[in-house]
Amino acid sequence: MTGTPTTEADGYVLRTAAAEDVDGARAVMLDTVYGDLRSGYVPRWHGDIIDPAAAYLEPARCTLLVVEHDGEIVATGAVRDRGPQAPPNPQWVADRFPSGSTAQLCRIYVRPEHRRHGLARRLVRELARFAARAGGYTSLYLHTDPAVPGAEPFWRSLAHEVCDERELPGGGQGIVHFELPMPVLSPAHSEDSTPAR
């Protein structure tokens, strides 16, 4: 983002997170991993949730976006500069999306009572723009758990499937890996034109 919050007519404000937003963002993330993902907090998967500032606010090529409504953080989305690791992911997926040149979209979570307002799409659009402006990224990657209601159809509407682990021998982790098109920035305006899908 340009640093300027975007407020829609519905009262939702999407902006880059600041230090004072960390507690609210962490609450959204923890509620999601316990409620929707039903995994609970697992240190090897969710260390960034405990310290979002170190994971997303401090590194130059990472970011955390939040959506605020009536003074409350109701949605989050982040970019990290790390690709999927093998194991637990298939080696060929890790090779296709190496750390450093891969912008991984993650923690795109919306509180249940604020869904169906297009917040996740807004977050994805702004995160993709951030990755394009950050420089050095050649791929936009994410994975999702299809057991989460609505997650798989949402990502299929935006991204290209790379690997559905449910189709692997033994079912892998049961997650689906996706790639999104990297926005192309206009040098004159620093605005993007995402290729049509």
N, C-alpha and C positions, 0 to 999 in steps of 0.2 A: 504494500500500500504506500501511497505517497506520504503517509503520516496524518492525513486529514481523515477524520472519521466520516463514514457515509451513513446518513440517517435516511431511512425510507419513510414513506408516509405512514406506515404501520407502527412507527415508534421504535423500531429496532435500530441500534447503532452498532455498526461493524467497524472495529478499529484494531490497530496493533496494540497488543497487551503492554501494560506498564507494570512496574513492580507492585503497585497497589491492587492489580487485578489477579495476582498469582493465587491468592486464597480462593477466590471465586472460581477461577479456572480449574484449580485442583478439585474443588468440590464437584463440579460438573463431571470431570474425568472419573473420579472415584465412584460417584453414583452410577456412572455408565458401566464401569467394569464390574460392579457388584450387581446392578440391576439388569442391564441388557445383555452383557457378555457372560454374566454369571460365573466368571472365573475368579472374582475377587482380586485382591492385589497380589500379584506374583512378581517378586523383585526382579527377576531376570527379564521380564517383559515390560514392567511398568515403572522402572526406576525414574524415568523422566517425569512421571506424575508427582512424585514426592518433591522434586526440585525443578519445576518448570523454568525457573529463571536461569539456572545453569544450563539446562538442556536447550532452551529456545531463545531467551532474551540476550544472553551474553555472546554466543557464537555469531559472527557476522553473516554467515550464509544460512542461518536458521531463523525462524520466526514463530511467534504464537499470535494468532488473531483471536479476538473475543467478540461476542455479540452481547450487548447490554440492552436490557429492557426494564424500564422503571427502576433503574439503579441496581439491578441484579444481573450478574453474568449468567446467560442462559445457553450459550453455545461456545464451542471452541474449535479451533483447527490449527494445525501446525505443519511446518516444513522442517525436516531434519536432513542433514547432509550425509546420511548413512543408508546404504542399500540393504536389502535383505541378507541375512547371514546364513551360511550352510555349515553344519545343521543349525536349526531344524528345517530350514527351507531346502528345496532341491538345489543341488549344486549348480545346475544350468541356469536356474533363475538368479541365483547370487552372481554368477558370472555375467549374466546379461545386464544386471543393474549394480555395477560396482560402487562402493562408497567413494565419495568425492565428486563423481560426475553424475550421481543420481540424487535427485531431490525426492525424498519420500514424504508423501502427504500422510499425516497421521493425526490421531486424536480429534477427528471431525465428529464431534458429539453435540447433539441438541437435546435439551431437556424435553421429555415427552409432551408436556403441556404447550411447548412452543414449536412443535413440528407442524409441517404442512404450511409453513410461511415462506418457503424457499430459502431458509437460512443456510442449509448445507450447500446448496448450489452457489449462493453468494460467497461462502467461505472458499469453496473449491476454486471459483473464478479468481478471487484475490490471491489465494495461495499460489496458483499457477503463475499469475503475473509477478508475484514476488520472486519465484524461482527463476523466471526468465530475466528479470532485472538483476538478480544477484550475480549472474555470470558464472561460467564454468560448469553449469549443469547441462547435460545433454538428454536426460530422461526424467520423466515424471512418473513415479511408481507409487503404488499402494497395494495393500492387501485388505481383504475383508472377511469376516466370519459370516457365512450365509445363514447361520442359525439366528442372527439378529434380525428381527422383523423389519422388512423393507430395505435392508442394506444391499443385498445382492441386486435387486432390480434397479435401485438408485444408481449403483456404480455401472451397471450394464448400460444405462441410458447415457453415460458420460464417457466411458472408457472402453478400451479394447482388452478382452481377456487374454492373458498370457499363459496362465496355468490354473486349472481347476484341480486342486489336490484330491478331491473326492474321486477323480478318475484314475488316480495313480494306484498301483498295487498297494493294498493295505489302507488306502484312503488318506495317507499323509496326515497332515494336521487338520484336514477338512476345510482349509481356507482357499480363497480364490485370489490370485495375483492379477493385477491390472496395470496397464500403462495408459496414460493420458497424453494427448498431444501437447507439446510445449508451445506456448504462445509465441508468436513472432512479434517483436517490438518494433515499432516505427522509430527510426533514429530521430526524427524531427520532434515527435511529441511524446516519446516514451510511453505511448499507448500500445495496446496489443490488438492483433487481429488473429484470434484463434482459428486455425483451419477448420472448415466445415467438416462434419463427420457424416 
